[in-house]
Amino acid sequence: QETWCELIGPAGLVVSQEIRIGLLIMGPGLIYPAHRHPATEWCHVLSGTGQWGQCSQPTLPRTPPAALFHWPDEPHAMTTHQESVLAL
């Protein structure tokens, strides 16, 4: 189970066409498969532990206050285990 809330962006509490900022909650036992998109993405882990992978690198556990950066079109994936992960 995954859900997110856009705080700043086209549908956010603060409207912006140039940036999106939101909160993401990923429940336990979730596999978010490798994907890519044209936008640059920065994630800051606020709580929980997830396995994050980028490109062909092995996945690594990330806990607060880990920050991850994904270049445009860079493949990345995430898996949760026994706890939820909250990220900005």
NUTI-380610 format. One line per 10 residues: number of its first residue (from 1); for each residue z, x, y of N, C-alpha, C. Coordinates in steps of 0.1 Angstrom, whole numbers, plus 5000, padded with zeros to 4 digits. Layout:
% residues N
NUM> Z,X,Y,Z,X,Y,Z,X,Y; ...
% end
This chain:
% residues 88
1> 5000,5008,4988,5000,5000,5000,5000,5009,5012; 4992,5005,5022,4990,5013,5034,4989,5004,5046; 4995,5007,5057,4993,4999,5069,4994,5008,5081; 4988,5004,5092,4989,5012,5104,4988,5003,5116; 4993,5009,5127,4994,5002,5140,4989,5011,5151; 4979,5006,5158,4973,5013,5169,4981,5011,5181; 4986,5022,5187,4994,5021,5199,4985,5023,5212; 4976,5033,5211,4967,5036,5221,4953,5036,5215; 4943,5029,5221,4930,5029,5215,4923,5016,5219; 4911,5013,5214,4904,5001,5217,4912,4988,5215
11> 4920,4988,5204,4928,4976,5201,4943,4978,5203; 4947,4989,5210,4961,4993,5212,4968,4985,5223; 4981,4988,5223,4989,4983,5234,4984,4989,5248; 4980,5001,5247,4974,5008,5259,4959,5009,5255; 4950,5003,5262,4936,5003,5259,4930,5017,5263; 4922,5023,5254,4915,5035,5257,4903,5035,5248; 4892,5039,5253,4879,5041,5246,4878,5056,5242; 4886,5064,5246,4885,5079,5244,4894,5085,5233; 4905,5078,5230,4915,5083,5221,4921,5072,5213; 4926,5075,5201,4934,5065,5193,4946,5072,5189
21> 4958,5065,5191,4970,5070,5186,4977,5059,5179; 4983,5061,5167,4990,5050,5160,4999,5056,5150; 5006,5046,5143,5015,5050,5132,5009,5045,5119; 5011,5053,5109,5005,5051,5096,5017,5051,5086; 5018,5041,5078,5028,5041,5067,5020,5040,5054; 5023,5049,5045,5017,5050,5032,5028,5048,5021; 5027,5038,5013,5038,5035,5003,5038,5045,4992; 5048,5044,4983,5049,5053,4972,5038,5051,4962; 5034,5062,4955,5024,5061,4945,5010,5058,4950; 5007,5062,4962,4994,5059,4968,4985,5071,4967
31> 4972,5069,4964,4962,5079,4964,4952,5075,4975; 4951,5083,4985,4941,5081,4996,4931,5091,4993; 4919,5087,4987,4910,5097,4982,4903,5105,4993; 4897,5116,4989,4890,5124,4999,4880,5116,5006; 4879,5118,5019,4870,5111,5028,4868,5120,5040; 4858,5116,5048,4855,5123,5061,4850,5113,5071; 4851,5117,5083,4846,5108,5094,4843,5117,5106; 4835,5112,5116,4831,5120,5127,4841,5124,5137; 4853,5116,5137,4863,5119,5146,4872,5131,5142; 4877,5139,5152,4887,5148,5149,4900,5141,5147
41> 4908,5146,5138,4921,5138,5134,4932,5148,5134; 4943,5144,5140,4956,5152,5139,4967,5142,5134; 4974,5147,5124,4985,5139,5118,4998,5146,5119; 5008,5139,5123,5022,5145,5124,5031,5137,5114; 5036,5144,5104,5044,5137,5094,5058,5135,5100; 5062,5122,5101,5075,5118,5107,5086,5116,5096; 5082,5111,5085,5092,5110,5074,5085,5110,5060; 5092,5113,5050,5087,5113,5036,5080,5126,5033; 5075,5127,5021,5067,5139,5016,5055,5134,5010; 5044,5140,5014,5031,5137,5008,5023,5149,5005
51> 5014,5148,4996,5005,5159,4992,4992,5158,5000; 4990,5167,5009,4978,5167,5018,4968,5178,5014; 4956,5175,5013,4945,5184,5010,4934,5184,5020; 4928,5195,5023,4917,5197,5032,4906,5205,5026; 4894,5200,5028,4882,5207,5022,4884,5209,5007; 4882,5221,5002,4883,5224,4988,4897,5231,4986; 4906,5231,4995,4919,5238,4994,4928,5229,4985; 4937,5235,4978,4946,5228,4969,4955,5219,4978; 4960,5208,4973,4969,5200,4980,4983,5206,4981; 4989,5204,4992,5002,5210,4995,5012,5199,4999
61> 5025,5200,4995,5035,5191,5000,5037,5193,5015; 5038,5182,5022,5040,5183,5036,5052,5173,5040; 5062,5179,5047,5073,5171,5051,5075,5172,5066; 5083,5164,5072,5085,5165,5087,5091,5179,5090; 5086,5185,5100,5077,5181,5111,5063,5186,5109; 5058,5186,5097,5044,5191,5095,5034,5184,5104; 5024,5192,5109,5013,5187,5116,5000,5192,5109; 4990,5183,5108,4978,5186,5101,4966,5183,5110; 4956,5191,5110,4945,5189,5119,4932,5189,5110; 4924,5179,5112,4911,5178,5105,4900,5178,5115
71> 4891,5187,5113,4878,5188,5121,4869,5177,5118; 4860,5174,5127,4850,5163,5124,4843,5166,5111; 4841,5156,5103,4835,5156,5090,4841,5165,5080; 4853,5169,5082,4860,5178,5072,4867,5169,5061; 4864,5171,5049,4870,5162,5038,4885,5165,5038; 4892,5154,5036,4907,5154,5035,4912,5143,5027; 4923,5145,5020,4929,5135,5011,4944,5135,5012; 4951,5125,5007,4965,5125,5008,4971,5116,4996; 4982,5121,4990,4988,5113,4979,5003,5113,4982; 5009,5101,4979,5023,5100,4980,5029,5099,4966
81> 5041,5102,4964,5048,5101,4951,5058,5091,4951; 5071,5094,4951,5082,5085,4949,5087,5079,4963; 5082,5083,4974,5087,5078,4986,5075,5075,4996; 5077,5067,5005,5067,5064,5015,5066,5075,5025; 5055,5076,5032,5052,5086,5042,5049,5078,5055; 5056,5083,5066,5053,5077,5080,5047,5089,5087; 5035,5086,5094,5028,5097,5102,5024,5091,5115; 5023,5099,5125,5018,5096,5138,5003,5101,5138
% end
